[in-house]
Amino acid sequence: MNHYEGGWPREIDHTEPADVQKYLKKMYRETNLGFAAATKEMCLGATKSILQNNEIDLFEEYFAGEQPENLSENISTKTLMIFKDPNPIKRAATKIAWHPETSEMRIGVTYAMLRFQQMPIDMPRESYIWNLSNPNFPEKTLLAPSPLCSMAFNQKNPDIVVGGSYNGSLSFFDTRAGDASGVVKPFRTTILEKSHHDPVYDVDWKTVGKTLSECVSTSTDGKILWWDYKSVDNGPI
């Protein structure tokens, strides 16, 4: 390392060779041991950093040629039953809601076509509640004014179901009030002007408190709305 102009003490004239030589001898004599210690400490820190940044081969075979003693069983799944949408127009299953009572073994499935401006004019509006003991025919048919994109069973009263529609409204069903063919129409539907402006992608019931009629809904319009189905005509809470 060469020490050029810069960093000289005020009393040293770097243009005078005698002053420069005198200063350099003094500096080398006083800092020789300190320089060695500082260099050693710096090397230890650099070595630690280098070791921490070693590359690791994730695909390295550490036990090549060795056979494992205990083989775990292969993970597999088996199809128990298939629930097919009975409508001829192909629709996506947009929500699967399990019945809150495990003894019932029922699921609610909503069907819709969520691609922008791809829904045909004669799009079916039916969604279904299936009984796992009879996968051939739906147990209940939920018929809303607009195809349902989401649904949820009331945790306290599973006969009450809320469904979020493609047009942004919410429909409330009482599965005990269906006709002989199992078709259930909503007993209340939110006013479209006071509902979401995009499809309702999820709904859920409020489970805390004494009130069992409140739920929340969310949509891509950026809103989360809090509803009470007993007063939906007034809009969200």
ABEGO torsion letter per residue (X at the ends): XBBBBEGBBAABBAABAAAAAAAAAAAAAAAAAAAAAAAAAAAAAAAAAAAAABBBBAABBABBGBBBABBBBBBBBBBABBBBBABABBBBBABBBBBABAAAGBBBBBBBBABBGABBAABBABBBBBBAABAABBABBBBBABBBABBBBBAABAABBBBBBAAGBBBBBBAAABBAAGBBBBABBBBAAABBABBBABBBBBABEABAABBBBBBAAGBBBBBBAAAAAAEBX
